[in-house]
Amino acid sequence: MESYQKKIAILCVFLVIIIGVANGQMICNMSVAGLMACKPSATPPNPPEPSAMCCSALSHANMTCLCNFKNSKVLPSLGIDPKLAIQLPQKCKLPHPETC
């Protein structure tokens, strides 16, 4: 039963993200275009360096908010490796929150 509840919770978070994307909303102060610009650099096995668009989007992002997704099962379900995603601010030469 606990596994079923976890799946429902993950599905709900995923749906909120999809609805936000469809409505043009921002996630952690990043536009959907910014998030998509960063996705290749956080997708294994051979991610490229982050693009200028990705770094620009990250420079406006709420990093503390993004860190909340670090242990989420949502990112891997979207093909994003949280360990690679956490490295993006450093690769963009941006401050990285210590709590992440």
Phi and psi in degrees as GROMACS dihedral restraints (atoms count N, CA, C in turn):
[ dihedral_restraints ]
;  ai    aj    ak    al  type     phi  dphi    fc
    3     4     5     6     1   -62.8    20    10
    4     5     6     7     1   -39.0    20    10
    6     7     8     9     1   -61.9    20    10
    7     8     9    10     1   -40.0    20    10
    9    10    11    12     1   -63.1    20    10
   10    11    12    13     1   -42.4    20    10
   12    13    14    15     1   -65.5    20    10
   13    14    15    16     1   -38.2    20    10
   15    16    17    18     1   -64.4    20    10
   16    17    18    19     1   -42.2    20    10
   18    19    20    21     1   -63.3    20    10
   19    20    21    22     1   -40.2    20    10
   21    22    23    24     1   -65.1    20    10
   22    23    24    25     1   -42.7    20    10
   24    25    26    27     1   -63.1    20    10
   25    26    27    28     1   -43.1    20    10
   27    28    29    30     1   -63.8    20    10
   28    29    30    31     1   -42.8    20    10
   30    31    32    33     1   -61.6    20    10
   31    32    33    34     1   -41.1    20    10
   33    34    35    36     1   -63.5    20    10
   34    35    36    37     1   -44.6    20    10
   36    37    38    39     1   -62.7    20    10
   37    38    39    40     1   -43.9    20    10
   39    40    41    42     1   -60.8    20    10
   40    41    42    43     1   -43.1    20    10
   42    43    44    45     1   -64.9    20    10
   43    44    45    46     1   -39.3    20    10
   45    46    47    48     1   -61.0    20    10
   46    47    48    49     1   -42.7    20    10
   48    49    50    51     1   -64.3    20    10
   49    50    51    52     1   -45.7    20    10
   51    52    53    54     1   -62.8    20    10
   52    53    54    55     1   -43.3    20    10
   54    55    56    57     1   -63.7    20    10
   55    56    57    58     1   -41.7    20    10
   57    58    59    60     1   -62.5    20    10
   58    59    60    61     1   -40.6    20    10
   60    61    62    63     1   -63.6    20    10
   61    62    63    64     1   -44.9    20    10
   63    64    65    66     1   -64.6    20    10
   64    65    66    67     1   -31.5    20    10
   66    67    68    69     1   -90.1    20    10
   67    68    69    70     1     4.3    20    10
   69    70    71    72     1    74.2    20    10
   70    71    72    73     1    18.1    20    10
   72    73    74    75     1   -76.9    20    10
   73    74    75    76     1   170.0    20    10
   75    76    77    78     1  -106.9    20    10
   76    77    78    79     1   151.5    20    10
   78    79    80    81     1  -118.6    20    10
   79    80    81    82     1   120.2    20    10
   81    82    83    84     1    54.9    20    10
   82    83    84    85     1    38.1    20    10
   84    85    86    87     1    67.4    20    10
   85    86    87    88     1    21.6    20    10
   87    88    89    90     1  -116.9    20    10
   88    89    90    91     1   134.2    20    10
   90    91    92    93     1   -71.7    20    10
   91    92    93    94     1   163.6    20    10
   93    94    95    96     1   -61.3    20    10
   94    95    96    97     1   -39.4    20    10
   96    97    98    99     1   -61.8    20    10
   97    98    99   100     1   -40.0    20    10
   99   100   101   102     1   -65.2    20    10
  100   101   102   103     1   -43.2    20    10
  102   103   104   105     1   -61.3    20    10
  103   104   105   106     1   -44.2    20    10
  105   106   107   108     1   -67.9    20    10
  106   107   108   109     1   -31.0    20    10
  108   109   110   111     1   -67.0    20    10
  109   110   111   112     1   -28.8    20    10
  111   112   113   114     1   -88.5    20    10
  112   113   114   115     1   -19.7    20    10
  114   115   116   117     1   -55.3    20    10
  115   116   117   118     1   -46.3    20    10
  117   118   119   120     1   -58.0    20    10
  118   119   120   121     1   -33.0    20    10
  120   121   122   123     1   -79.1    20    10
  121   122   123   124     1    -5.3    20    10
  123   124   125   126     1  -122.0    20    10
  124   125   126   127     1    19.2    20    10
  126   127   128   129     1  -116.2    20    10
  127   128   129   130     1   121.0    20    10
  129   130   131   132     1   -69.9    20    10
  130   131   132   133     1   166.4    20    10
  132   133   134   135     1   -94.6    20    10
  133   134   135   136     1   -23.7    20    10
  135   136   137   138     1  -126.0    20    10
  136   137   138   139     1    75.2    20    10
  138   139   140   141     1   -70.3    20    10
  139   140   141   142     1   138.9    20    10
  141   142   143   144     1   -76.0    20    10
  142   143   144   145     1   168.6    20    10
  144   145   146   147     1   -63.4    20    10
  145   146   147   148     1   150.4    20    10
  147   148   149   150     1   -62.9    20    10
  148   149   150   151     1   142.4    20    10
  150   151   152   153     1   -75.5    20    10
  151   152   153   154     1   167.1    20    10
  153   154   155   156     1   -61.7    20    10
  154   155   156   157     1   -36.8    20    10
  156   157   158   159     1   -65.2    20    10
  157   158   159   160     1   -40.3    20    10
  159   160   161   162     1   -62.8    20    10
  160   161   162   163     1   -48.8    20    10
  162   163   164   165     1   -63.5    20    10
  163   164   165   166     1   -38.2    20    10
  165   166   167   168     1   -63.6    20    10
  166   167   168   169     1   -44.1    20    10
  168   169   170   171     1   -63.3    20    10
  169   170   171   172     1   -42.2    20    10
  171   172   173   174     1   -64.8    20    10
  172   173   174   175     1   -31.2    20    10
  174   175   176   177     1   -66.3    20    10
  175   176   177   178     1   -20.7    20    10
  177   178   179   180     1  -102.9    20    10
  178   179   180   181     1    -3.9    20    10
  180   181   182   183     1   -76.8    20    10
  181   182   183   184     1   154.4    20    10
  183   184   185   186     1   -86.6    20    10
  184   185   186   187     1    98.2    20    10
  186   187   188   189     1   -64.2    20    10
  187   188   189   190     1   -35.9    20    10
  189   190   191   192     1   -62.5    20    10
  190   191   192   193     1   -41.0    20    10
  192   193   194   195     1   -62.7    20    10
  193   194   195   196     1   -46.2    20    10
  195   196   197   198     1   -62.2    20    10
  196   197   198   199     1   -34.7    20    10
  198   199   200   201     1   -62.7    20    10
  199   200   201   202     1   -25.5    20    10
  201   202   203   204     1   -64.0    20    10
  202   203   204   205     1   -19.5    20    10
  204   205   206   207     1   -89.7    20    10
  205   206   207   208     1    -2.9    20    10
  207   208   209   210     1   -54.6    20    10
  208   209   210   211     1   -44.6    20    10
  210   211   212   213     1  -102.1    20    10
  211   212   213   214     1    11.7    20    10
  213   214   215   216     1   -75.6    20    10
  214   215   216   217     1   147.7    20    10
  216   217   218   219     1   -83.5    20    10
  217   218   219   220     1    -5.9    20    10
  219   220   221   222     1   -67.6    20    10
  220   221   222   223     1   -45.3    20    10
  222   223   224   225     1   -59.0    20    10
  223   224   225   226     1   -51.9    20    10
  225   226   227   228     1   -60.2    20    10
  226   227   228   229     1   -31.8    20    10
  228   229   230   231     1   -68.4    20    10
  229   230   231   232     1   -20.1    20    10
  231   232   233   234     1   -96.0    20    10
  232   233   234   235     1     4.3    20    10
  234   235   236   237     1    85.9    20    10
  235   236   237   238     1    12.4    20    10
  237   238   239   240     1  -101.5    20    10
  238   239   240   241     1   130.5    20    10
  240   241   242   243     1   -89.8    20    10
  241   242   243   244     1   113.9    20    10
  243   244   245   246     1   -56.0    20    10
  244   245   246   247     1   -34.3    20    10
  246   247   248   249     1   -64.8    20    10
  247   248   249   250     1   -38.6    20    10
  249   250   251   252     1   -71.6    20    10
  250   251   252   253     1   -38.7    20    10
  252   253   254   255     1   -63.0    20    10
  253   254   255   256     1   -38.2    20    10
  255   256   257   258     1   -65.7    20    10
  256   257   258   259     1   -25.3    20    10
  258   259   260   261     1   -79.4    20    10
  259   260   261   262     1   -15.1    20    10
  261   262   263   264     1   -60.4    20    10
  262   263   264   265     1   -45.4    20    10
  264   265   266   267     1   -57.1    20    10
  265   266   267   268     1   -42.4    20    10
  267   268   269   270     1   -63.8    20    10
  268   269   270   271     1   -42.2    20    10
  270   271   272   273     1   -66.0    20    10
  271   272   273   274     1   -27.2    20    10
  273   274   275   276     1   -90.1    20    10
  274   275   276   277     1     3.6    20    10
  276   277   278   279     1    59.4    20    10
  277   278   279   280     1    44.7    20    10
  279   280   281   282     1  -113.0    20    10
  280   281   282   283     1   156.2    20    10
  282   283   284   285     1   -62.4    20    10
  283   284   285   286     1   143.6    20    10
  285   286   287   288     1  -116.9    20    10
  286   287   288   289     1   127.2    20    10
  288   289   290   291     1   -64.8    20    10
  289   290   291   292     1   136.4    20    10
  291   292   293   294     1   -70.4    20    10
  292   293   294   295     1   -24.0    20    10
  294   295   296   297     1   -76.9    20    10
  295   296   297   298     1   -10.6    20    10
